[in-house]
Amino acid sequence: MHDEIDNMARAFYLTAENARGWDREPELLKEAFRDRARLVIGSPGFRPIGEAAMGLGGLGLVPLAAPTGGSAALDLDPPGFLAVLAGPRHVFHMANKAHRFLTGHRAVIDRPIREALPELKEQGFLDLIEEAYETGQPFLGQTLPLRIRMRRNGPLEQRHVDVAYKPIVNEHGHRIGILVEGRDVTGRIRIAP
């Protein structure tokens, strides 16, 4: 089971923009991808398959039956947004598809977050990231209002997010970055009575 989780976590990782190589990443980042793999493996639609079947390298992904009788593709990208910020300047090291969608597909990789997403500064998000980095204490926020430019050169749009900023430490215990994880929960807010 451990190998299956690790294989699926690696597949999730490979969907991230600017993935450097699984073996070069900090353990905290790998564990975030393993958590997502555990969720998929524990879901009712998951069924292990052999490596030869479907040519998926033993990832265990089987198309799920859609209500219409057709099949639904299982997306390898994690359901929430995920990004890695490196160093004290919080330079984007990688970001997944959901993060790129939320940020309007702007070129963020290799840019400090202050430059890449300047609208976050006045909303206090950069202060929260800085505090998590400086103190080593993760920040967890639920249903936080966020005004973000979701389209290039478009207006700021009102969203709500659940977000976590988790310090990444190296093998010597030094903080080297921040793992950003979250989910756009705007739909949940709009539906609530």
Beta strands, then each sheet from edge to edge (+ up, - down):
strand 1: 64-65
strand 2: 71-72
strand 3: 81-86
strand 4: 91-95
strand 5: 139-149
strand 6: 156-169
strand 7: 175-184
sheet 1: 1+ 2-
sheet 2: 4+ 3- 7+ 6- 5+
end
